[in-house]
Amino acid sequence: MKPLLLISFLFFSNRLFCQDTIFLNQNYDELYNSKNAKYYKIVKYNDKDSARALKSIYFLNGNLHIETHYSDYKNRILDGKKKEWNEEGKLIRIINYKLDKKDGELITFWENDTIKRIDNYKEDSLINGNKSERTHRLKFFSARPKKKK
């Protein structure tokens, strides 16, 4: 009886604590196998707060594609930085979220790793930003409407 209990415990504890690789198609829909996969994802839960998680999506070549922080993964509440890379491993975008809303800087990059654009958000609303032309000069703009005189 004891060996059966031990085997059962080892089997179920391994199932609870292992991380599964989940394959995704080009639309990020989950697949049953890797046949039509373009990406795969791994979700790591926080040891101290089981609702918090880090979801990492990888290209099949192993390069990181998207890294997203959640304060509540079950309800998909974004909280923290979300980073995106292209297939060659170059950083494309960094977005800050607070309680599922863009809050803080959204930074996009040119292919040569220089900043393309910096936008500032507060509770999902664009406040202002700077965009750069290929000359890499940043131009400031404001999203707030001008007051009529």
Backbone bond lengths (Angstrom), bond angles and torsions (degrees), N, CA, C in turn:
res aa  C-N    CA-C-N  psi(-1)  N-CA   C-N-CA  omega(-1)  CA-C   N-CA-C  phi
1 M - - - 1.448 - - 1.525 111.54 -
2 K 1.354 116.59 -42.16 1.458 120.52 -179.50 1.533 111.70 -61.60
3 P 1.351 119.26 -43.62 1.472 118.29 178.82 1.535 111.84 -61.47
4 L 1.329 116.81 -36.89 1.462 120.05 179.25 1.528 110.76 -65.23
5 L 1.324 117.74 -42.14 1.463 121.92 176.89 1.523 111.33 -63.60
6 L 1.320 116.34 -42.18 1.452 120.95 179.63 1.530 110.89 -63.39
7 I 1.305 117.15 -45.56 1.471 121.35 178.87 1.520 110.30 -63.38
8 S 1.323 117.39 -43.26 1.465 120.73 178.36 1.523 110.94 -61.89
9 F 1.329 116.49 -44.49 1.466 119.99 179.19 1.525 111.08 -61.27
10 L 1.317 117.11 -46.92 1.470 120.23 -179.84 1.525 111.49 -62.13
11 F 1.313 116.98 -41.86 1.464 120.18 179.84 1.523 111.37 -63.20
12 F 1.319 117.71 -49.76 1.466 120.99 -176.65 1.534 112.28 -72.04
13 S 1.319 118.60 -36.08 1.467 119.15 178.00 1.517 110.23 -68.04
14 N 1.311 117.64 -35.29 1.460 120.73 176.72 1.524 110.21 -65.04
15 R 1.303 118.06 -39.03 1.465 122.43 179.45 1.526 111.30 -67.88
16 L 1.340 116.85 -33.54 1.463 120.67 -178.49 1.521 112.50 -74.70
17 F 1.324 118.19 -36.85 1.447 120.78 -170.76 1.526 114.50 -104.70
18 C 1.293 119.25 -4.17 1.456 119.09 179.38 1.528 109.00 -83.00
19 Q 1.318 115.21 158.74 1.456 118.20 177.22 1.515 107.35 -107.08
20 D 1.297 116.31 129.93 1.446 121.25 -179.40 1.508 110.04 -91.94
21 T 1.309 115.55 146.31 1.456 121.62 172.55 1.519 106.47 -92.61
22 I 1.318 116.08 123.33 1.458 121.50 -179.11 1.514 107.74 -112.76
23 F 1.322 115.92 123.51 1.461 120.77 -178.91 1.520 110.67 -84.40
24 L 1.339 115.28 147.05 1.462 122.58 -177.27 1.523 110.32 -130.05
25 N 1.342 116.00 148.43 1.464 119.47 174.09 1.525 109.42 -87.60
26 Q 1.329 116.76 -173.10 1.475 120.71 -176.67 1.520 113.11 -64.12
27 N 1.334 118.52 -20.51 1.465 122.68 177.21 1.530 112.07 -96.26
28 Y 1.319 116.82 9.28 1.466 124.37 179.77 1.529 112.83 69.09
29 D 1.331 117.59 20.38 1.461 121.64 173.50 1.524 108.48 -79.27
30 E 1.337 116.65 141.04 1.456 120.74 -179.47 1.524 110.98 -71.40
31 L 1.338 115.40 143.22 1.453 123.01 -179.93 1.529 109.66 -119.57
32 Y 1.328 116.30 160.37 1.460 120.81 179.33 1.518 112.53 -83.03
33 N 1.340 116.40 -21.00 1.458 120.32 178.49 1.532 108.72 -150.43
34 S 1.304 116.60 -176.97 1.461 120.87 -174.79 1.524 113.69 -89.12
35 K 1.313 118.52 4.02 1.468 121.75 -172.70 1.533 112.85 -54.16
36 N 1.309 119.66 -53.24 1.464 122.80 -178.85 1.526 112.24 -107.35
37 A 1.314 116.49 23.39 1.457 120.46 -175.19 1.525 112.19 -78.29
38 K 1.309 114.88 145.11 1.468 122.57 171.45 1.528 109.43 -112.21
39 Y 1.343 116.73 -26.25 1.457 123.19 -177.16 1.524 109.37 -139.04
40 Y 1.331 115.07 170.36 1.466 121.02 165.75 1.521 107.96 -140.95
41 K 1.331 115.87 153.81 1.462 119.66 -178.81 1.514 111.15 -126.26
42 I 1.328 113.37 152.49 1.461 122.38 174.85 1.524 106.45 -133.23
43 V 1.313 116.80 131.71 1.464 122.26 178.13 1.521 108.01 -113.11
44 K 1.341 114.98 125.17 1.471 121.04 178.08 1.519 107.74 -113.85
45 Y 1.322 115.61 123.94 1.462 121.11 179.26 1.518 110.48 -88.56
46 N 1.310 116.06 148.77 1.457 123.43 178.63 1.520 109.30 -70.30
47 D 1.330 116.68 135.06 1.471 121.10 -179.26 1.520 112.73 -66.26
48 K 1.335 117.20 -34.00 1.463 120.77 -175.07 1.525 112.98 -91.31
49 D 1.328 117.11 -23.02 1.472 121.70 -178.68 1.515 107.45 -139.21
50 S 1.322 116.72 100.84 1.467 121.19 -171.74 1.522 114.02 -66.92
51 A 1.326 118.70 -13.46 1.464 120.30 176.74 1.528 110.62 -78.52
52 R 1.341 116.83 -31.45 1.467 122.10 -178.68 1.526 109.63 -74.79
53 A 1.346 115.15 143.35 1.462 118.85 -179.84 1.524 110.88 -154.46
54 L 1.315 114.35 159.94 1.448 123.16 172.80 1.518 107.12 -118.41
55 K 1.330 116.38 119.59 1.466 120.66 177.55 1.518 108.01 -103.47
56 S 1.316 116.10 125.71 1.456 122.02 177.95 1.521 108.88 -117.51
57 I 1.324 115.97 126.78 1.459 121.98 176.48 1.516 107.38 -110.63
58 Y 1.321 116.27 130.63 1.454 122.60 -177.11 1.526 110.75 -116.96
59 F 1.329 115.36 150.38 1.457 120.44 166.95 1.523 106.59 -72.45
60 L 1.315 117.29 159.56 1.466 120.01 -179.64 1.524 112.20 -63.57
61 N 1.352 117.09 -20.81 1.467 119.54 177.38 1.532 112.10 -76.97
62 G 1.344 117.56 -2.16 1.450 122.19 177.58 1.518 114.46 97.30
63 N 1.337 117.63 -10.62 1.468 120.19 178.12 1.520 110.09 -73.25
64 L 1.326 114.97 141.12 1.463 121.39 177.94 1.524 109.75 -67.64
65 H 1.328 117.36 135.50 1.465 123.05 179.62 1.530 111.04 -108.27
66 I 1.334 117.63 -52.71 1.465 122.08 -179.11 1.524 108.97 -139.99
67 E 1.326 114.83 135.26 1.460 121.15 175.16 1.512 107.37 -125.24
68 T 1.342 117.13 120.70 1.458 122.27 -173.23 1.519 110.79 -129.39
69 H 1.335 115.82 133.81 1.463 122.11 177.18 1.529 109.50 -100.53
70 Y 1.324 115.52 138.26 1.464 122.35 179.62 1.519 109.88 -125.87
71 S 1.334 116.91 138.75 1.465 120.27 171.43 1.526 109.84 -85.69
72 D 1.331 116.17 -21.82 1.465 122.34 178.40 1.525 107.23 -147.71
73 Y 1.323 115.88 93.14 1.468 119.30 -174.43 1.528 112.41 -66.53
74 K 1.318 116.61 -37.56 1.464 120.13 -178.86 1.537 111.03 -56.98
75 N 1.325 116.75 -40.85 1.470 121.35 179.47 1.533 112.70 -98.19
76 R 1.335 116.05 6.97 1.474 123.36 176.47 1.530 113.03 56.54
77 I 1.334 116.71 46.89 1.463 122.38 177.88 1.532 108.62 -90.37
78 L 1.329 115.95 107.47 1.463 121.07 178.77 1.523 109.74 -69.68
79 D 1.339 115.95 138.35 1.458 119.94 179.67 1.526 107.70 -159.36
80 G 1.322 116.00 109.73 1.458 120.76 -177.08 1.514 110.37 116.61
81 K 1.309 115.84 -159.46 1.461 120.69 -176.83 1.524 111.93 -84.45
82 K 1.320 114.14 143.27 1.458 121.91 169.06 1.521 105.37 -121.15
83 K 1.333 116.49 125.47 1.456 121.27 -179.16 1.522 109.19 -120.01
84 E 1.344 114.98 144.87 1.462 120.78 -179.89 1.522 109.56 -131.50
85 W 1.344 115.86 137.67 1.456 123.04 178.67 1.527 109.36 -124.67
86 N 1.342 116.18 156.85 1.464 119.23 173.40 1.533 108.90 -86.94
87 E 1.311 116.75 178.81 1.461 120.72 -173.79 1.528 113.15 -65.97
88 E 1.332 116.20 -23.65 1.472 120.18 177.60 1.523 112.53 -83.23
89 G 1.333 117.19 -3.92 1.452 120.80 177.27 1.520 114.60 94.36
90 K 1.333 117.90 10.48 1.468 120.92 178.70 1.526 109.80 -87.77
91 L 1.326 115.40 135.56 1.454 121.35 179.65 1.529 110.01 -67.15
92 I 1.326 116.88 129.94 1.466 123.12 -178.83 1.523 110.67 -103.31
93 R 1.345 116.73 -43.03 1.466 119.87 -169.81 1.530 110.78 -156.66
94 I 1.334 114.43 144.83 1.465 122.16 171.03 1.528 106.39 -127.89
95 I 1.323 116.25 127.62 1.464 121.60 -179.35 1.526 107.97 -127.22
96 N 1.315 116.89 134.90 1.463 121.56 176.30 1.529 109.48 -100.41
97 Y 1.330 115.58 134.30 1.467 121.70 178.40 1.519 110.08 -123.38
98 K 1.320 114.76 148.16 1.460 121.67 171.76 1.518 107.03 -137.32
99 L 1.319 116.27 116.69 1.469 123.20 -178.59 1.531 111.75 49.83
100 D 1.324 115.71 49.68 1.463 125.27 173.04 1.530 114.18 73.19
101 K 1.323 117.73 16.56 1.460 121.38 178.01 1.517 108.80 -127.91
102 K 1.337 116.43 143.81 1.458 119.61 174.90 1.519 107.36 -61.15
103 D 1.325 115.25 129.23 1.451 120.12 -177.52 1.522 107.94 -152.59
104 G 1.316 116.15 108.55 1.454 120.89 -175.40 1.512 109.59 112.72
105 E 1.323 115.22 -153.36 1.463 119.77 -174.90 1.524 112.86 -83.61
106 L 1.323 114.50 142.89 1.456 123.28 166.26 1.521 104.33 -117.58
107 I 1.320 116.64 114.78 1.459 121.57 -176.10 1.525 108.66 -114.91
108 T 1.338 116.35 129.03 1.467 121.02 173.80 1.528 108.10 -115.84
109 F 1.340 115.49 153.36 1.457 121.89 -173.51 1.523 111.66 -123.73
110 W 1.335 115.79 147.92 1.459 121.97 170.25 1.525 107.86 -74.38
111 E 1.316 116.86 169.58 1.466 122.10 179.93 1.523 112.16 -62.73
112 N 1.357 117.45 -24.10 1.468 120.46 -179.44 1.526 112.18 -91.33
113 D 1.326 117.63 18.37 1.467 125.04 175.67 1.525 114.93 73.94
114 T 1.331 118.82 5.84 1.458 119.52 175.64 1.526 108.78 -88.05
115 I 1.326 115.11 157.46 1.465 120.12 -176.86 1.526 110.05 -70.93
116 K 1.319 114.42 129.08 1.458 121.86 177.44 1.521 110.65 -91.85
117 R 1.321 115.38 -40.58 1.463 119.68 -173.72 1.518 109.78 -159.82
118 I 1.340 115.87 142.24 1.461 121.71 173.09 1.523 106.93 -127.72
119 D 1.302 116.17 118.89 1.464 121.68 177.04 1.521 108.24 -115.69
120 N 1.309 116.49 144.51 1.468 121.99 178.08 1.522 109.62 -111.94
121 Y 1.335 115.19 128.23 1.462 122.31 -178.88 1.517 110.42 -118.25
122 K 1.309 115.14 151.25 1.458 122.61 170.79 1.520 106.83 -137.61
123 E 1.331 116.93 118.60 1.465 123.17 -179.45 1.526 112.06 48.53
124 D 1.321 116.56 48.92 1.464 125.64 175.63 1.529 114.44 74.84
125 S 1.320 118.60 4.80 1.464 121.35 179.11 1.526 109.19 -107.37
126 L 1.327 115.46 133.52 1.455 121.27 177.36 1.521 108.81 -70.26
127 I 1.321 117.06 124.89 1.458 122.51 179.87 1.531 109.56 -94.61
128 N 1.328 116.72 -54.59 1.461 122.26 178.60 1.516 108.70 -164.90
129 G 1.323 114.70 177.99 1.447 117.46 178.91 1.508 112.60 -169.19
130 N 1.318 113.96 174.05 1.451 123.16 176.32 1.514 106.78 -131.56
131 K 1.319 116.34 132.84 1.456 118.27 174.95 1.508 108.35 -123.75
132 S 1.309 114.85 151.51 1.447 119.66 -177.90 1.518 108.96 -117.48
133 E 1.294 115.06 143.73 1.460 120.95 172.07 1.521 106.26 -85.96
134 R 1.288 116.47 -179.54 1.469 119.00 178.32 1.526 111.59 -61.55
135 T 1.339 117.21 -16.39 1.469 120.23 176.43 1.520 110.64 -75.99
136 H 1.325 117.05 -8.51 1.458 124.95 177.40 1.520 113.30 69.47
137 R 1.321 116.75 22.40 1.459 120.09 171.99 1.519 107.45 -89.16
138 L 1.310 116.70 128.22 1.459 120.32 179.75 1.518 109.63 -85.03
139 K 1.331 116.09 133.34 1.464 122.48 177.61 1.514 108.16 -114.76
140 F 1.312 116.10 127.68 1.459 121.84 -178.21 1.528 110.46 -81.63
141 F 1.309 117.36 142.65 1.460 122.32 171.02 1.510 108.56 -143.34
142 S 1.317 115.00 157.79 1.460 120.62 179.44 1.512 109.11 -119.11
143 A 1.300 116.15 140.43 1.465 120.59 179.18 1.522 111.58 -90.03
144 R 1.296 116.58 -5.80 1.454 120.23 -179.04 1.522 109.27 -78.86
145 P 1.327 118.13 136.25 1.455 120.34 178.30 1.524 111.24 -68.25
146 K 1.331 115.79 145.90 1.458 120.75 178.77 1.523 109.38 -74.48
147 K 1.314 114.52 143.59 1.466 119.69 178.77 1.519 109.98 -76.74
148 K 1.323 116.44 139.11 1.465 121.44 177.18 1.514 108.86 -79.45
149 K 1.330 115.53 140.97 1.462 120.31 179.96 1.509 110.91 -92.96
